[in-house]
Amino acid sequence: SPQATVVRFWPAISDSTRIKALADEIDQIALQAVTDVGLKKTLTATTVGEFLVFSRTMDRIVVTAALASIVTFLLIFGVLWAVYRNLVASLLSLLPVLFAAAVGLGALPVLGVELNALNGTVAVLAVGLGIDYSIQMMVRYQEELKKTATPEAAMQETYGRMVWPLGQAALMTTAGLFVLTGLLPITGSFGIAAALALLAAYGAAVLVLPLIAVRWVR
């Protein structure tokens, strides 16, 4: 009957990168040991364990989050193109949410938090919530272009009418996300990263987008 030998040890590390490196090293040692005794064809060595499973799960989460973000960007671009019928306006509307996604993911290592199943969705959340600010600014600007003589005047009117209402919406949503910081540690880091991403989306929509739109969308 088949027999198995189990060798257990508990590494004093928790970093996913070091865990993967250690698992690879153990695999090589086990393979070399099996080869040395001449039983490579009849014996196999496999590294398993909670930490290794966790590390591999995190790798899959990173890939899934990246794919979800790409799909989300493509879907939003398709919707924007259908609404604007303008390639430049569609691309410009994506700039604030791209910046927001970068801020949200970049905040995680700054906060000392590893990527997990929850905060891996920060980028997608930032895109989904932050795109509203870009769309409202751009649509209002295009409406004002039909009423005013110059792009600068159209943007000035847009800025005066939209910045404060959008700011109120951003503050209310951010306050709701900050509530998550008082629940559990895992939701706390997620709430902070998501709130920072949302504020970044708003800031880019009202500070960066107008400057570029006046030059390129006429």
C-alpha positions as protocol buffer text, in pm:
chain_id: "A"
residue {
  index: 1
  type: SER
  ca { x: 0 y: 0 z: 0 }
}
residue {
  index: 2
  type: PRO
  ca { x: 119 y: 358 z: -61 }
}
residue {
  index: 3
  type: GLN
  ca { x: 306 y: 518 z: 225 }
}
residue {
  index: 4
  type: ALA
  ca { x: 390 y: 878 z: 299 }
}
residue {
  index: 5
  type: THR
  ca { x: 630 y: 1059 z: 526 }
}
residue {
  index: 6
  type: VAL
  ca { x: 531 y: 1397 z: 662 }
}
residue {
  index: 7
  type: VAL
  ca { x: 792 y: 1645 z: 779 }
}
residue {
  index: 8
  type: ARG
  ca { x: 648 y: 1938 z: 971 }
}
residue {
  index: 9
  type: PHE
  ca { x: 806 y: 2266 z: 1071 }
}
residue {
  index: 10
  type: TRP
  ca { x: 681 y: 2611 z: 1159 }
}
residue {
  index: 11
  type: PRO
  ca { x: 869 y: 2898 z: 991 }
}
residue {
  index: 12
  type: ALA
  ca { x: 887 y: 3221 z: 1188 }
}
residue {
  index: 13
  type: ILE
  ca { x: 798 y: 3436 z: 889 }
}
residue {
  index: 14
  type: SER
  ca { x: 474 y: 3578 z: 757 }
}
residue {
  index: 15
  type: ASP
  ca { x: 581 y: 3775 z: 451 }
}
residue {
  index: 16
  type: SER
  ca { x: 427 y: 3612 z: 144 }
}
residue {
  index: 17
  type: THR
  ca { x: 735 y: 3669 z: -74 }
}
residue {
  index: 18
  type: ARG
  ca { x: 966 y: 3501 z: 178 }
}
residue {
  index: 19
  type: ILE
  ca { x: 719 y: 3216 z: 223 }
}
residue {
  index: 20
  type: LYS
  ca { x: 721 y: 3144 z: -150 }
}
residue {
  index: 21
  type: ALA
  ca { x: 1100 y: 3156 z: -160 }
}
residue {
  index: 22
  type: LEU
  ca { x: 1120 y: 2917 z: 135 }
}
residue {
  index: 23
  type: ALA
  ca { x: 870 y: 2677 z: -26 }
}
residue {
  index: 24
  type: ASP
  ca { x: 1074 y: 2673 z: -348 }
}
residue {
  index: 25
  type: GLU
  ca { x: 1389 y: 2603 z: -151 }
}
residue {
  index: 26
  type: ILE
  ca { x: 1223 y: 2315 z: 36 }
}
residue {
  index: 27
  type: ASP
  ca { x: 1098 y: 2168 z: -292 }
}
residue {
  index: 28
  type: GLN
  ca { x: 1451 y: 2171 z: -430 }
}
residue {
  index: 29
  type: ILE
  ca { x: 1594 y: 2010 z: -116 }
}
residue {
  index: 30
  type: ALA
  ca { x: 1327 y: 1737 z: -117 }
}
residue {
  index: 31
  type: LEU
  ca { x: 1376 y: 1670 z: -487 }
}
residue {
  index: 32
  type: GLN
  ca { x: 1751 y: 1645 z: -441 }
}
residue {
  index: 33
  type: ALA
  ca { x: 1707 y: 1405 z: -147 }
}
residue {
  index: 34
  type: VAL
  ca { x: 1478 y: 1179 z: -350 }
}
residue {
  index: 35
  type: THR
  ca { x: 1720 y: 1188 z: -642 }
}
residue {
  index: 36
  type: ASP
  ca { x: 2021 y: 1105 z: -419 }
}
residue {
  index: 37
  type: VAL
  ca { x: 1861 y: 783 z: -294 }
}
residue {
  index: 38
  type: GLY
  ca { x: 1770 y: 679 z: -647 }
}
residue {
  index: 39
  type: LEU
  ca { x: 1393 y: 687 z: -599 }
}
residue {
  index: 40
  type: LYS
  ca { x: 1302 y: 984 z: -813 }
}
residue {
  index: 41
  type: LYS
  ca { x: 1066 y: 775 z: -1028 }
}
residue {
  index: 42
  type: THR
  ca { x: 876 y: 624 z: -734 }
}
residue {
  index: 43
  type: LEU
  ca { x: 873 y: 905 z: -478 }
}
residue {
  index: 44
  type: THR
  ca { x: 745 y: 1258 z: -495 }
}
residue {
  index: 45
  type: ALA
  ca { x: 785 y: 1553 z: -260 }
}
residue {
  index: 46
  type: THR
  ca { x: 523 y: 1824 z: -220 }
}
residue {
  index: 47
  type: THR
  ca { x: 532 y: 2134 z: -4 }
}
residue {
  index: 48
  type: VAL
  ca { x: 199 y: 2222 z: 159 }
}
residue {
  index: 49
  type: GLY
  ca { x: 82 y: 2428 z: 454 }
}
residue {
  index: 50
  type: GLU
  ca { x: -136 y: 2711 z: 571 }
}
residue {
  index: 51
  type: PHE
  ca { x: 118 y: 2983 z: 501 }
}
residue {
  index: 52
  type: LEU
  ca { x: 188 y: 2854 z: 152 }
}
residue {
  index: 53
  type: VAL
  ca { x: -182 y: 2828 z: 69 }
}
residue {
  index: 54
  type: PHE
  ca { x: -229 y: 3184 z: 195 }
}
residue {
  index: 55
  type: SER
  ca { x: 62 y: 3307 z: -17 }
}
residue {
  index: 56
  type: ARG
  ca { x: -70 y: 3141 z: -331 }
}
residue {
  index: 57
  type: THR
  ca { x: -418 y: 3274 z: -261 }
}
residue {
  index: 58
  type: MET
  ca { x: -278 y: 3627 z: -241 }
}
residue {
  index: 59
  type: ASP
  ca { x: -108 y: 3578 z: -577 }
}
residue {
  index: 60
  type: ARG
  ca { x: -438 y: 3479 z: -733 }
}
residue {
  index: 61
  type: ILE
  ca { x: -611 y: 3776 z: -572 }
}
residue {
  index: 62
  type: VAL
  ca { x: -355 y: 4012 z: -725 }
}
residue {
  index: 63
  type: VAL
  ca { x: -413 y: 3862 z: -1071 }
}
residue {
  index: 64
  type: THR
  ca { x: -791 y: 3867 z: -1029 }
}
residue {
  index: 65
  type: ALA
  ca { x: -792 y: 4226 z: -905 }
}
residue {
  index: 66
  type: ALA
  ca { x: -575 y: 4333 z: -1198 }
}
residue {
  index: 67
  type: LEU
  ca { x: -803 y: 4160 z: -1449 }
}
residue {
  index: 68
  type: ALA
  ca { x: -1114 y: 4305 z: -1283 }
}
residue {
  index: 69
  type: SER
  ca { x: -964 y: 4654 z: -1300 }
}
residue {
  index: 70
  type: ILE
  ca { x: -880 y: 4617 z: -1669 }
}
residue {
  index: 71
  type: VAL
  ca { x: -1228 y: 4488 z: -1752 }
}
residue {
  index: 72
  type: THR
  ca { x: -1383 y: 4771 z: -1550 }
}
residue {
  index: 73
  type: PHE
  ca { x: -1178 y: 5033 z: -1734 }
}
residue {
  index: 74
  type: LEU
  ca { x: -1274 y: 4887 z: -2071 }
}
residue {
  index: 75
  type: LEU
  ca { x: -1644 y: 4876 z: -1984 }
}
residue {
  index: 76
  type: ILE
  ca { x: -1640 y: 5232 z: -1855 }
}
residue {
  index: 77
  type: PHE
  ca { x: -1454 y: 5352 z: -2163 }
}
residue {
  index: 78
  type: GLY
  ca { x: -1718 y: 5187 z: -2381 }
}
residue {
  index: 79
  type: VAL
  ca { x: -1996 y: 5362 z: -2192 }
}
residue {
  index: 80
  type: LEU
  ca { x: -1816 y: 5697 z: -2208 }
}
residue {
  index: 81
  type: TRP
  ca { x: -1760 y: 5659 z: -2581 }
}
residue {
  index: 82
  type: ALA
  ca { x: -2129 y: 5585 z: -2629 }
}
residue {
  index: 83
  type: VAL
  ca { x: -2224 y: 5895 z: -2429 }
}
residue {
  index: 84
  type: TYR
  ca { x: -1965 y: 6146 z: -2553 }
}
residue {
  index: 85
  type: ARG
  ca { x: -1895 y: 6023 z: -2906 }
}
residue {
  index: 86
  type: ASN
  ca { x: -1559 y: 6183 z: -2847 }
}
residue {
  index: 87
  type: LEU
  ca { x: -1239 y: 5983 z: -2802 }
}
residue {
  index: 88
  type: VAL
  ca { x: -1049 y: 6259 z: -2622 }
}
residue {
  index: 89
  type: ALA
  ca { x: -1332 y: 6333 z: -2379 }
}
residue {
  index: 90
  type: SER
  ca { x: -1367 y: 5961 z: -2302 }
}
residue {
  index: 91
  type: LEU
  ca { x: -997 y: 5918 z: -2232 }
}
residue {
  index: 92
  type: LEU
  ca { x: -979 y: 6234 z: -2021 }
}
residue {
  index: 93
  type: SER
  ca { x: -1267 y: 6117 z: -1805 }
}
residue {
  index: 94
  type: LEU
  ca { x: -1067 y: 5806 z: -1718 }
}
residue {
  index: 95
  type: LEU
  ca { x: -763 y: 5998 z: -1594 }
}
residue {
  index: 96
  type: PRO
  ca { x: -902 y: 6082 z: -1247 }
}
residue {
  index: 97
  type: VAL
  ca { x: -1006 y: 5724 z: -1178 }
}
residue {
  index: 98
  type: LEU
  ca { x: -672 y: 5587 z: -1297 }
}
residue {
  index: 99
  type: PHE
  ca { x: -506 y: 5821 z: -1050 }
}
residue {
  index: 100
  type: ALA
  ca { x: -754 y: 5717 z: -779 }
}
residue {
  index: 101
  type: ALA
  ca { x: -685 y: 5347 z: -835 }
}
residue {
  index: 102
  type: ALA
  ca { x: -310 y: 5411 z: -809 }
}
residue {
  index: 103
  type: VAL
  ca { x: -357 y: 5606 z: -486 }
}
residue {
  index: 104
  type: GLY
  ca { x: -579 y: 5337 z: -335 }
}
residue {
  index: 105
  type: LEU
  ca { x: -339 y: 5053 z: -410 }
}
residue {
  index: 106
  type: GLY
  ca { x: -36 y: 5265 z: -324 }
}
residue {
  index: 107
  type: ALA
  ca { x: -182 y: 5345 z: 16 }
}
residue {
  index: 108
  type: LEU
  ca { x: -178 y: 4979 z: 121 }
}
residue {
  index: 109
  type: PRO
  ca { x: 201 y: 4934 z: 155 }
}
residue {
  index: 110
  type: VAL
  ca { x: 227 y: 5281 z: 310 }
}
residue {
  index: 111
  type: LEU
  ca { x: -20 y: 5168 z: 576 }
}
residue {
  index: 112
  type: GLY
  ca { x: 179 y: 4848 z: 623 }
}
residue {
  index: 113
  type: VAL
  ca { x: -105 y: 4630 z: 493 }
}
residue {
  index: 114
  type: GLU
  ca { x: -62 y: 4326 z: 270 }
}
residue {
  index: 115
  type: LEU
  ca { x: -298 y: 4268 z: -18 }
}
residue {
  index: 116
  type: ASN
  ca { x: -590 y: 4044 z: 76 }
}
residue {
  index: 117
  type: ALA
  ca { x: -930 y: 3938 z: -53 }
}
residue {
  index: 118
  type: LEU
  ca { x: -1096 y: 4258 z: 71 }
}
residue {
  index: 119
  type: ASN
  ca { x: -857 y: 4544 z: 3 }
}
residue {
  index: 120
  type: GLY
  ca { x: -767 y: 4392 z: -335 }
}
residue {
  index: 121
  type: THR
  ca { x: -1094 y: 4541 z: -458 }
}
residue {
  index: 122
  type: VAL
  ca { x: -990 y: 4899 z: -374 }
}
residue {
  index: 123
  type: ALA
  ca { x: -897 y: 4978 z: -733 }
}
residue {
  index: 124
  type: VAL
  ca { x: -1228 y: 4856 z: -873 }
}
residue {
  index: 125
  type: LEU
  ca { x: -1419 y: 5044 z: -602 }
}
residue {
  index: 126
  type: ALA
  ca { x: -1225 y: 5363 z: -673 }
}
residue {
  index: 127
  type: VAL
  ca { x: -1309 y: 5337 z: -1042 }
}
residue {
  index: 128
  type: GLY
  ca { x: -1676 y: 5264 z: -981 }
}
residue {
  index: 129
  type: LEU
  ca { x: -1728 y: 5551 z: -736 }
}
residue {
  index: 130
  type: GLY
  ca { x: -1480 y: 5801 z: -875 }
}
residue {
  index: 131
  type: ILE
  ca { x: -1595 y: 5794 z: -1237 }
}
residue {
  index: 132
  type: ASP
  ca { x: -1912 y: 5985 z: -1137 }
}
residue {
  index: 133
  type: TYR
  ca { x: -1713 y: 6301 z: -1067 }
}
residue {
  index: 134
  type: SER
  ca { x: -1541 y: 6291 z: -1405 }
}
residue {
  index: 135
  type: ILE
  ca { x: -1863 y: 6225 z: -1594 }
}
residue {
  index: 136
  type: GLN
  ca { x: -2054 y: 6505 z: -1425 }
}
residue {
  index: 137
  type: MET
  ca { x: -1775 y: 6756 z: -1480 }
}
residue {
  index: 138
  type: MET
  ca { x: -1732 y: 6662 z: -1845 }
}
residue {
  index: 139
  type: VAL
  ca { x: -2103 y: 6649 z: -1930 }
}
residue {
  index: 140
  type: ARG
  ca { x: -2162 y: 6988 z: -1768 }
}
residue {
  index: 141
  type: TYR
  ca { x: -1862 y: 7133 z: -1951 }
}
residue {
  index: 142
  type: GLN
  ca { x: -1994 y: 7009 z: -2285 }
}
residue {
  index: 143
  type: GLU
  ca { x: -2333 y: 7163 z: -2210 }
}
residue {
  index: 144
  type: GLU
  ca { x: -2173 y: 7495 z: -2121 }
}
residue {
  index: 145
  type: LEU
  ca { x: -1968 y: 7490 z: -2442 }
}
residue {
  index: 146
  type: LYS
  ca { x: -2293 y: 7526 z: -2636 }
}
residue {
  index: 147
  type: LYS
  ca { x: -2390 y: 7836 z: -2438 }
}
residue {
  index: 148
  type: THR
  ca { x: -2064 y: 8028 z: -2404 }
}
residue {
  index: 149
  type: ALA
  ca { x: -1820 y: 8183 z: -2647 }
}
residue {
  index: 150
  type: THR
  ca { x: -1497 y: 8022 z: -2528 }
}
residue {
  index: 151
  type: PRO
  ca { x: -1388 y: 7694 z: -2363 }
}
residue {
  index: 152
  type: GLU
  ca { x: -1241 y: 7894 z: -2075 }
}
residue {
  index: 153
  type: ALA
  ca { x: -1576 y: 8059 z: -2001 }
}
residue {
  index: 154
  type: ALA
  ca { x: -1752 y: 7723 z: -2027 }
}
residue {
  index: 155
  type: MET
  ca { x: -1514 y: 7564 z: -1779 }
}
residue {
  index: 156
  type: GLN
  ca { x: -1540 y: 7860 z: -1543 }
}
residue {
  index: 157
  type: GLU
  ca { x: -1917 y: 7819 z: -1536 }
}
residue {
  index: 158
  type: THR
  ca { x: -1884 y: 7443 z: -1494 }
}
residue {
  index: 159
  type: TYR
  ca { x: -1635 y: 7483 z: -1213 }
}
residue {
  index: 160
  type: GLY
  ca { x: -1849 y: 7729 z: -1025 }
}
residue {
  index: 161
  type: ARG
  ca { x: -2158 y: 7512 z: -1041 }
}
residue {
  index: 162
  type: MET
  ca { x: -2014 y: 7164 z: -992 }
}
residue {
  index: 163
  type: VAL
  ca { x: -1719 y: 7176 z: -750 }
}
residue {
  index: 164
  type: TRP
  ca { x: -1913 y: 7226 z: -428 }
}
residue {
  index: 165
  type: PRO
  ca { x: -2195 y: 6976 z: -498 }
}
residue {
  index: 166
  type: LEU
  ca { x: -1944 y: 6711 z: -601 }
}
residue {
  index: 167
  type: GLY
  ca { x: -1734 y: 6797 z: -298 }
}
residue {
  index: 168
  type: GLN
  ca { x: -2031 y: 6738 z: -69 }
}
residue {
  index: 169
  type: ALA
  ca { x: -2095 y: 6401 z: -230 }
}
residue {
  index: 170
  type: ALA
  ca { x: -1729 y: 6303 z: -197 }
}
residue {
  index: 171
  type: LEU
  ca { x: -1718 y: 6404 z: 170 }
}
residue {
  index: 172
  type: MET
  ca { x: -2032 y: 6207 z: 254 }
}
residue {
  index: 173
  type: THR
  ca { x: -1905 y: 5894 z: 80 }
}
residue {
  index: 174
  type: THR
  ca { x: -1563 y: 5932 z: 241 }
}
residue {
  index: 175
  type: ALA
  ca { x: -1721 y: 5966 z: 584 }
}
residue {
  index: 176
  type: GLY
  ca { x: -1911 y: 5642 z: 525 }
}
residue {
  index: 177
  type: LEU
  ca { x: -1589 y: 5463 z: 426 }
}
residue {
  index: 178
  type: PHE
  ca { x: -1409 y: 5592 z: 733 }
}
residue {
  index: 179
  type: VAL
  ca { x: -1672 y: 5424 z: 950 }
}
residue {
  index: 180
  type: LEU
  ca { x: -1516 y: 5093 z: 841 }
}
residue {
  index: 181
  type: THR
  ca { x: -1198 y: 5185 z: 1029 }
}
residue {
  index: 182
  type: GLY
  ca { x: -1371 y: 5131 z: 1362 }
}
residue {
  index: 183
  type: LEU
  ca { x: -1496 y: 4779 z: 1291 }
}
residue {
  index: 184
  type: LEU
  ca { x: -1220 y: 4525 z: 1226 }
}
residue {
  index: 185
  type: PRO
  ca { x: -851 y: 4567 z: 1139 }
}
residue {
  index: 186
  type: ILE
  ca { x: -905 y: 4420 z: 792 }
}
residue {
  index: 187
  type: THR
  ca { x: -1195 y: 4657 z: 718 }
}
residue {
  index: 188
  type: GLY
  ca { x: -1003 y: 4946 z: 874 }
}
residue {
  index: 189
  type: SER
  ca { x: -721 y: 4934 z: 620 }
}
residue {
  index: 190
  type: PHE
  ca { x: -972 y: 4885 z: 341 }
}
residue {
  index: 191
  type: GLY
  ca { x: -1176 y: 5187 z: 456 }
}
residue {
  index: 192
  type: ILE
  ca { x: -873 y: 5416 z: 472 }
}
residue {
  index: 193
  type: ALA
  ca { x: -739 y: 5309 z: 131 }
}
residue {
  index: 194
  type: ALA
  ca { x: -1082 y: 5340 z: -32 }
}
residue {
  index: 195
  type: ALA
  ca { x: -1143 y: 5682 z: 125 }
}
residue {
  index: 196
  type: LEU
  ca { x: -806 y: 5810 z: 4 }
}
residue {
  index: 197
  type: ALA
  ca { x: -876 y: 5675 z: -344 }
}
residue {
  index: 198
  type: LEU
  ca { x: -1214 y: 5848 z: -353 }
}
residue {
  index: 199
  type: LEU
  ca { x: -1068 y: 6181 z: -244 }
}
residue {
  index: 200
  type: ALA
  ca { x: -798 y: 6141 z: -508 }
}
residue {
  index: 201
  type: ALA
  ca { x: -1064 y: 6084 z: -774 }
}
residue {
  index: 202
  type: TYR
  ca { x: -1249 y: 6397 z: -668 }
}
residue {
  index: 203
  type: GLY
  ca { x: -932 y: 6604 z: -652 }
}
residue {
  index: 204
  type: ALA
  ca { x: -822 y: 6494 z: -997 }
}
residue {
  index: 205
  type: ALA
  ca { x: -1170 y: 6557 z: -1140 }
}
residue {
  index: 206
  type: VAL
  ca { x: -1190 y: 6917 z: -1016 }
}
residue {
  index: 207
  type: LEU
  ca { x: -823 y: 7019 z: -1035 }
}
residue {
  index: 208
  type: VAL
  ca { x: -657 y: 6828 z: -1319 }
}
residue {
  index: 209
  type: LEU
  ca { x: -944 y: 6740 z: -1553 }
}
residue {
  index: 210
  type: PRO
  ca { x: -1059 y: 7102 z: -1610 }
}
residue {
  index: 211
  type: LEU
  ca { x: -711 y: 7216 z: -1712 }
}
residue {
  index: 212
  type: ILE
  ca { x: -675 y: 6939 z: -1967 }
}
residue {
  index: 213
  type: ALA
  ca { x: -1035 y: 6953 z: -2092 }
}
residue {
  index: 214
  type: VAL
  ca { x: -1012 y: 7325 z: -2176 }
}
residue {
  index: 215
  type: ARG
  ca { x: -716 y: 7254 z: -2400 }
}
residue {
  index: 216
  type: TRP
  ca { x: -828 y: 6933 z: -2570 }
}
residue {
  index: 217
  type: VAL
  ca { x: -1210 y: 6928 z: -2566 }
}
residue {
  index: 218
  type: ARG
  ca { x: -1357 y: 7215 z: -2767 }
}
